Amino acid sequence: MAQQQVKYPDVSFMMNEVWPKYSSEHPDAAALCYPKRIVPPYGYLSPKVYACELLCFLKQSDLIKEHHDTSMAWCAMVAQLLIEYEVPTYFIDEDFLRAVYESDPPDCRICDIQWPMPAMLFVLPMKFMQELTGGYHFPFLAVVNGPPGTYQLGHPKLTSMSCPARAINEKDRFIFHFPGFFQAPGNTGRTEDRVPVDYVASYEMTRHITELATFDNFIDWTGNYPNELIPVGQPSREAEIVINKKINSLAAKLLLSITACPSAIEKGKRLWPKNPPKPGQKLDKSELHSPNFIGRHYAISKSSTGESEPTGRVMPTHWRRGHFQWTVVGPKTQVYSVVNMPRNNLSQIDWPNCTEGQIKIFKETHKLDWIPRIRVNPEEEKK
């Protein structure tokens, strides 16, 4: 008996069928999930696709009473905080993101990151993400700083849904969600992005930031599908582990770069209409906005010191990795040296055993700097 061909919800299906249906049934929820119409630059997916993800999650939460699954509870926290802060969306420049990923993290905890906002949605360049994950498509990364409390999806403007499902969070958590689409044979015989997946991860804010790159404990998403529905070419568990480790590390480094370089954030503008609405006047739903960008004016650093004086040998063109570091600031009399901080077996600062006074003085006398990667001896490549 021939196996039944399954049509998986690709991006086209979500935008042409799912979004029109749900947004017409719940226009108030759709407006909360997609509060601004943004014109995406070339090489980026429209944030409206992620808005469809949020809308689907609201629809699902409207049908259940409580999130018993841990991953669903984390997704509920992500959705609630994003909607609460009007889904602040930032597009990441490709060269900037590449330089950030190829930088070594500092000796710090997740809670040492200074968040511009408690919840943010990053729109990632598709070309770089496909290179990073081995050809898979992960266009979005949502990050939230979730304090303890009870989370229930809701908003004063949300009247068409009750969303009774609740999620209880007992600790300060760093949560991030990255949906993706794996390539699989489509109905036409061509390879298309037809297999949707959702990964969500959570870490306590007191964890060391390097632990994000060692994450390998998660539930295999293919375990939720009957064997006959698992598509050909599905990612192996080893591939999923590699993807999770890379994107977990990318999320932390991206937030570190914003902490070290807040000037990299460039606010978007209203494209149409040019004049803002008058007091009491309703916003025009058709208005357009240019995207908020991070790192758009980043310039690749180059070094021409490729010749070694003792031997005269010319060093080939290569990239020198970047790194984040703590830089001493303020009068030297107030400096609490990093050397005096207690250390663990890995020679990292033993933050759990530091006193509140030590941490306070350390933060007052140090700032986080980012030294981007450098292209060494670029002239040699032209010869």
C-alpha positions in Angstrom: 0.0 0.0 0.0 1.4 3.4 -1.0 2.3 5.8 1.7 0.0 8.8 1.9 1.6 12.0 0.7 1.5 14.6 3.6 1.4 18.3 2.9 3.3 20.1 5.7 2.5 23.8 6.5 5.3 25.7 4.7 5.6 29.5 4.8 3.3 29.9 1.8 0.6 27.8 3.5 0.9 29.8 6.7 0.6 33.2 5.0 -2.0 32.3 2.4 -4.3 30.1 4.5 -3.6 30.1 8.2 -3.1 33.8 8.7 -6.1 35.0 6.7 -8.3 32.5 8.5 -7.3 33.2 12.0 -6.8 37.0 11.6 -10.4 37.3 10.2 -11.7 35.2 13.1 -9.7 37.1 15.7 -8.6 40.6 14.4 -7.8 41.8 17.9 -5.4 39.0 18.4 -3.8 39.5 15.0 -3.2 43.2 15.8 -1.4 42.2 19.0 0.8 39.7 17.3 1.6 42.0 14.4 1.3 45.6 15.7 3.5 47.2 13.0 3.6 46.4 9.3 7.4 46.3 8.5 9.0 46.2 5.1 11.7 43.4 5.3 15.0 44.0 3.5 16.2 41.5 0.9 17.4 38.3 2.4 15.1 38.4 5.4 11.7 36.8 6.1 8.8 39.0 7.0 8.1 39.2 10.7 4.5 38.5 9.8 5.5 34.9 9.6 6.4 34.9 13.3 3.2 36.8 14.0 1.4 33.8 12.5 3.3 31.6 15.0 2.1 33.7 17.9 -1.4 33.8 16.6 -1.5 30.0 16.3 -0.2 29.7 19.9 -2.9 32.0 21.1 -5.5 29.9 19.3 -4.1 26.8 20.9 -4.0 28.3 24.4 -7.6 29.3 24.0 -8.6 25.6 23.9 -6.7 24.3 26.9 -6.7 25.1 30.6 -3.2 24.6 31.7 0.2 24.1 30.2 1.4 20.8 31.5 4.3 20.4 29.1 7.4 22.4 30.1 8.2 23.5 26.6 4.6 24.8 26.1 4.9 26.8 29.4 8.1 28.4 28.1 6.4 29.3 24.8 3.5 30.8 26.8 6.0 33.1 28.6 7.6 34.1 25.3 4.3 34.9 23.7 3.0 36.8 26.8 6.1 39.0 27.2 6.4 39.7 23.4 2.7 40.8 23.2 3.1 42.8 26.4 5.9 44.9 24.9 4.3 45.1 21.4 6.6 42.6 19.8 9.8 44.7 19.5 11.4 43.5 16.3 15.1 43.9 15.3 16.7 42.8 12.0 20.4 41.7 12.4 23.0 42.7 9.8 24.6 39.6 8.2 28.3 40.8 8.6 27.6 41.9 12.2 25.9 38.6 13.1 28.8 36.6 11.6 31.4 38.6 13.6 29.4 38.2 16.8 29.1 34.5 16.4 32.8 34.1 15.7 33.7 35.8 19.0 34.5 34.1 22.3 32.2 34.9 25.3 33.5 36.5 28.5 33.6 35.1 31.9 30.1 36.1 33.1 26.7 34.9 34.0 23.5 35.3 31.9 22.2 37.8 34.4 25.1 40.1 33.7 23.6 40.9 30.3 22.0 44.3 30.1 18.7 43.8 28.2 17.5 46.8 26.1 14.0 45.3 26.6 12.7 42.3 28.5 11.4 40.7 25.3 12.8 41.0 21.7 12.3 39.3 18.4 15.4 39.1 16.2 14.9 38.6 12.4 18.0 36.7 11.2 19.6 36.8 7.7 18.6 33.6 5.9 21.9 33.1 4.1 24.0 33.1 7.2 21.6 30.9 9.2 21.6 28.3 6.4 25.4 28.3 6.5 25.4 28.0 10.3 22.9 25.2 10.5 23.9 23.2 7.5 21.2 24.3 5.1 18.2 24.5 7.5 16.0 27.6 7.7 15.8 29.4 11.0 14.7 33.0 10.3 13.6 34.1 13.8 15.0 34.1 17.3 12.8 35.4 20.1 14.4 36.0 23.5 12.8 37.0 26.8 13.8 37.7 30.4 11.2 35.9 32.4 11.0 36.8 36.1 9.1 34.4 38.5 5.4 34.5 38.4 2.2 33.2 36.9 1.9 33.8 33.1 -1.5 33.7 31.5 -1.8 34.9 27.9 -4.0 37.9 27.8 -4.3 41.6 27.0 -6.9 44.3 27.6 -7.4 44.5 23.9 -7.8 40.8 23.5 -11.6 40.1 23.7 -12.2 37.4 21.2 -10.2 34.8 23.1 -10.1 33.9 26.8 -6.7 32.0 26.7 -7.3 30.3 30.1 -4.0 28.3 30.0 -1.5 29.3 32.7 2.2 28.8 33.1 3.9 29.0 36.5 7.6 30.1 36.6 9.4 29.9 39.9 12.9 31.3 38.9 14.4 34.1 36.8 14.8 32.5 33.4 16.4 33.3 30.0 14.1 31.8 27.5 14.5 31.8 23.7 12.3 30.4 20.9 13.5 29.7 17.4 11.0 28.2 14.8 12.3 26.8 11.6 11.5 24.9 8.5 13.4 21.8 7.3 13.6 21.0 3.7 11.7 17.9 2.5 10.3 16.7 -0.9 7.1 18.5 -1.6 4.0 17.4 -3.5 5.5 18.7 -6.8 8.6 16.6 -6.4 10.8 19.7 -5.6 12.6 20.3 -2.4 10.7 22.8 -0.4 10.7 24.2 3.2 7.7 22.1 4.3 8.5 20.7 7.7 7.9 23.2 10.5 9.7 22.8 13.8 9.8 24.7 17.0 12.7 24.7 19.5 12.5 26.4 22.9 15.2 26.5 25.6 15.3 27.9 29.1 18.2 28.6 31.5 18.3 30.0 34.9 19.8 33.5 34.9 22.5 32.6 37.3 24.1 30.0 34.9 27.4 30.7 33.4 27.1 32.0 29.8 29.4 29.3 28.3 26.9 26.6 29.4 24.6 27.7 26.6 27.0 26.2 24.0 27.0 22.8 25.7 23.2 22.2 25.7 22.4 18.7 24.5 19.3 17.6 26.5 16.0 18.1 24.6 13.1 16.2 23.3 13.4 15.0 19.8 10.5 16.7 17.9 10.1 13.7 15.5 9.0 11.7 18.5 5.7 13.5 18.4 4.9 12.2 14.9 3.8 8.7 13.9 6.4 6.9 11.8 4.4 7.1 8.6 4.2 10.9 8.9 7.9 11.5 9.5 9.2 13.0 6.2 12.1 11.7 4.2 15.3 13.6 5.0 14.4 14.4 8.6 17.2 15.8 10.7 19.0 13.2 12.8 19.3 13.7 16.6 22.9 14.5 16.1 22.0 17.3 13.7 19.4 18.7 16.1 22.0 18.7 18.9 24.5 20.7 16.7 21.7 23.2 15.7 20.6 23.7 19.3 24.1 24.3 20.5 24.9 26.8 17.8 21.7 28.8 18.1 21.9 28.8 21.9 25.4 30.2 21.7 24.3 32.7 19.1 21.5 34.0 21.3 23.8 34.7 24.2 26.5 36.4 22.1 23.9 38.5 20.3 22.7 39.9 23.6 26.3 40.4 24.8 27.0 42.4 21.6 24.1 44.7 22.4 25.3 45.1 26.0 28.8 46.0 24.8 27.7 48.1 21.7 24.3 49.7 22.5 25.0 52.2 19.7 24.7 49.3 17.1 20.9 49.6 17.5 19.3 51.8 14.8 15.6 52.6 15.2 13.3 52.3 12.2 11.0 55.1 10.9 7.5 55.4 9.8 7.5 55.3 6.0 3.9 56.0 5.3 2.1 58.1 6.3 4.9 60.4 7.1 2.9 62.5 9.6 2.1 60.9 12.9 -1.5 60.5 13.9 -3.1 63.4 15.8 -4.1 63.0 19.5 -7.2 60.8 19.7 -6.8 59.7 16.1 -6.7 55.9 15.4 -3.6 54.5 13.8 -4.0 53.6 10.2 -3.6 49.8 9.8 -2.0 50.3 6.4 0.9 52.4 7.7 4.4 51.1 6.9 7.6 51.1 9.0 11.2 50.6 8.1 12.8 47.9 10.3 14.9 48.4 13.4 18.4 47.3 12.6 21.3 46.1 14.7 24.8 46.4 13.3 23.9 47.8 9.9 26.9 50.2 9.9 29.3 47.5 11.2 32.6 47.7 9.3 34.9 44.7 9.0 38.2 45.3 10.7 41.3 44.7 8.6 44.9 44.3 9.5 47.8 44.5 7.1 50.5 43.1 9.4 51.0 39.9 7.6 54.8 39.9 7.3 57.0 38.4 10.0 60.2 40.4 10.5 62.5 37.6 11.7 61.8 35.2 8.8 60.3 37.4 6.2 57.5 34.8 5.7 54.2 36.2 4.6 51.2 35.1 6.6 48.2 34.0 4.4 44.9 35.8 4.6 42.8 34.6 7.5 40.3 35.7 10.2 41.4 36.3 13.8 38.6 35.5 16.1 36.9 38.2 18.2 36.2 38.2 21.9 34.3 39.9 24.6 36.2 41.1 27.6 35.8 43.0 30.9 37.5 46.4 30.8 38.4 48.4 34.0 36.7 51.7 34.3 36.7 54.4 37.0 39.4 55.4 39.5 42.0 52.7 40.2 41.4 53.1 43.9 37.9 51.7 43.5 38.8 48.9 41.1 38.2 45.4 42.4 40.5 43.3 40.2 39.2 40.2 38.5 42.1 38.4 39.9 40.7 38.7 43.4 37.4 37.0 42.5 37.0 33.4 43.7 37.6 30.9 40.9 36.2 27.4 40.2 38.0 24.3 38.7 37.6 25.7 35.2 39.4 29.0 36.2 36.2 30.9 35.7 34.9 33.4 38.3 33.0 31.4 40.9 29.9 33.6 40.8 27.8 31.6 43.3 30.5 32.0 46.0 31.0 35.7 45.4 29.5 38.0 48.0 27.0 40.6 47.0 29.6 43.3 47.8 32.2 41.7 45.5 29.7 41.5 42.6 28.5 45.1 43.2 32.0 46.5 43.2 33.0 44.4 40.1 30.0 45.7 38.1 30.7 49.3 39.1 34.4 49.1 38.1 34.1 47.0 34.9 32.3 47.3 31.6 31.8 44.8 28.8 33.7 45.4 25.6 33.6 43.6 22.3 36.7 43.2 20.1 35.4 42.0 16.7 37.1 39.6 14.5 39.9 40.9 12.2 40.8 40.0 8.7 44.5 39.6 8.8 46.6 40.5 5.7 43.7 40.9 3.2 46.1 42.3 0.6 47.7 38.9 0.2 44.5 37.4 -1.1 44.5 39.7 -4.1 47.9 38.5 -5.3 
